[in-house]
Amino acid sequence: MILTEDLPNLVDLMKVASERIKDISISLCTFSRADTTEKVACNLHEGIESTLLILKYRLKANEKRPATEVKD
């Protein structure tokens, strides 16, 4: 499969993954009772790594598509 053909699907998956990161972050703040409206610094790389870990099974090859390789 050509990357340009799969690009819209990849972008959609990235949107879903970033929404999941946002939802997880909000859930963690709610859980920890962080009642602050101030912005807090975070490590974006850790969020991306967590998302990749969650979506790891989708990166594997199957009968419909080859494996997706993520590089630094």
Secondary structure, DSSP 8 states (H G I E B T S, - for coil): --HHHHHHHHHHHHHHHHHHHHHHHHHHHHHHT----S-----HHHHHHHHHHHTHHHHS--SSS-------
